[in-house]
C-alpha cells in the first residue's frame, strides 16, 4: 500500500461486503446492442445496496465505450475509473466503472467492469 492510499477495510472491519461468482450468465444491453455478456461475472453485495455485477473486461465491448475523466473513491474498494457508452444514437455518460487498482481486500474485482442499471436498457441475469 502506498503512503497516499487508505487502508480499505482496516478502517471499518465490520462493513458488510461480499464478492462471489454470480453462477449465472449476465448480459448488459443499450440501444439494442449487447454491451457485455459473460458466464463469469462476480456479484458484490455491499451494506444496504442491491447486488452489483462485475463483468470480466474480456467480455465487454470496448469498441462502444470511451474512457472519461470522471473518477470516484470508495473507502472499501479504492478509486474507480469511468467510461461512457455510445451506441445506436444513444449516449450513456459515465455508465460503466472499474476499480483498476482496487484495495487488496477486493483484489478479485481487478480487470472487471460494472454498469449502472439506470444508465443501460437492461442487466439480465439468468
C-alpha positions as CSV (number, residue, x, y, z in Angstrom):
1,X,0.0,0.0,0.0
2,X,1.4,3.4,-0.9
3,X,1.5,6.3,1.6
4,X,-1.4,8.1,-0.1
5,X,-3.8,5.1,-0.1
6,X,-6.3,4.5,2.7
7,X,-6.1,1.0,4.3
8,X,-9.5,-0.1,3.0
9,X,-11.3,-2.5,5.3
10,X,-8.9,-1.8,8.2
11,X,-10.8,1.5,8.6
12,X,-14.1,-0.3,9.3
13,X,-13.6,-4.1,9.5
14,X,-17.3,-4.9,10.2
15,X,-18.5,-3.2,7.0
16,X,-20.6,-5.9,5.1
17,X,-19.2,-6.5,1.7
18,X,-19.0,-9.9,0.0
19,X,-17.9,-10.9,-3.5
20,X,-18.7,-14.3,-5.1
21,X,-19.1,-15.9,-8.5
22,X,-22.5,-15.0,-9.8
23,X,-23.1,-18.5,-11.1
24,X,-25.4,-17.2,-13.8
25,X,-25.0,-15.5,-17.1
26,X,-25.1,-11.7,-17.2
27,X,-25.9,-9.6,-20.3
28,X,-25.9,-5.8,-20.5
29,X,-27.8,-4.1,-23.3
30,X,-28.2,-0.5,-24.5
31,X,-29.8,0.8,-27.7
32,X,-30.5,-2.8,-29.0
33,X,-26.8,-3.8,-28.7
34,X,-25.2,-6.2,-26.3
35,X,-22.6,-4.2,-24.5
36,X,-21.3,-7.0,-22.2
37,X,-22.1,-10.7,-21.9
38,X,-20.5,-13.3,-19.7
39,X,-20.9,-16.5,-17.8
40,X,-18.0,-15.5,-15.5
41,X,-19.5,-12.5,-13.6
42,X,-18.9,-11.7,-10.0
43,X,-21.7,-10.4,-7.8
44,X,-21.0,-8.0,-4.9
45,X,-23.3,-7.4,-2.0
46,X,-22.4,-4.4,0.0
47,X,-24.1,-2.9,3.0
48,X,-27.7,-1.8,2.1
49,X,-27.1,-1.8,-1.6
50,X,-28.6,-4.3,-4.0
51,X,-26.3,-6.8,-5.8
52,X,-23.8,-5.4,-8.3
53,X,-22.4,-7.5,-11.1
54,X,-18.8,-7.2,-12.2
55,X,-18.0,-8.5,-15.7
56,X,-14.6,-9.5,-16.9
57,X,-13.1,-6.9,-19.2
58,X,-12.6,-9.6,-21.9
59,X,-16.4,-9.8,-22.1
60,X,-17.1,-6.1,-22.5
61,X,-17.5,-4.3,-25.9
62,X,-14.8,-1.6,-25.5
63,X,-15.5,-0.6,-29.2
64,X,-18.7,1.0,-27.9
65,X,-17.2,2.9,-25.0
66,X,-15.0,5.9,-24.4
67,X,-13.0,6.4,-21.2
68,X,-13.8,9.7,-19.4
69,X,-12.0,11.9,-16.9
70,X,-14.6,11.1,-14.2
71,X,-13.4,9.3,-11.1
72,X,-14.7,8.4,-7.7
73,X,-13.3,7.0,-4.5
74,X,-14.8,4.3,-2.2
75,X,-13.1,3.7,1.1
76,X,-13.7,0.0,0.8
77,X,-12.8,-0.6,-2.8
78,X,-10.5,2.2,-4.0
79,X,-10.5,4.6,-6.9
80,X,-12.9,4.0,-9.8
81,X,-12.4,5.0,-13.4
82,X,-15.4,5.6,-15.7
83,X,-16.5,5.0,-19.4
84,X,-19.3,6.4,-21.5
85,X,-21.2,4.1,-23.8
86,X,-22.1,5.3,-27.4
87,X,-24.4,3.0,-29.3
88,X,-27.3,3.3,-31.7
89,X,-27.5,7.1,-31.4
90,X,-27.7,6.8,-27.6
91,X,-25.1,8.1,-25.1
92,X,-24.9,6.8,-21.5
93,X,-22.4,9.1,-19.8
94,X,-20.2,7.5,-17.1
95,X,-22.4,4.4,-17.2
96,X,-19.5,2.0,-16.6
97,X,-16.9,1.9,-13.9
98,X,-13.9,-0.2,-12.9
99,X,-11.6,-0.4,-10.0
100,X,-8.3,-0.8,-11.9
101,X,-6.2,-0.9,-8.7
102,X,-8.6,-2.0,-6.0
103,X,-7.6,-2.4,-2.4
104,X,-6.2,-5.8,-1.6
105,X,-9.4,-6.8,0.3
106,X,-11.3,-6.7,-3.0
107,X,-8.5,-7.5,-5.5
108,X,-10.7,-10.1,-7.2
109,X,-12.6,-7.2,-9.0
110,X,-9.5,-6.0,-10.8
111,X,-9.9,-6.5,-14.5
112,X,-13.7,-6.3,-14.2
113,X,-16.3,-3.7,-15.2
114,X,-19.7,-2.8,-13.7
115,X,-22.7,-0.9,-15.2
116,X,-25.2,1.5,-13.6
117,X,-28.7,-0.1,-14.0
118,X,-30.2,3.3,-14.5
119,X,-28.0,4.1,-17.5
120,X,-28.4,1.0,-19.6
121,X,-31.5,-0.6,-21.0
122,X,-31.1,-3.9,-19.1
123,X,-28.8,-6.0,-17.0
124,X,-30.2,-9.5,-17.5
125,X,-29.2,-12.2,-15.1
126,X,-30.2,-15.8,-15.8
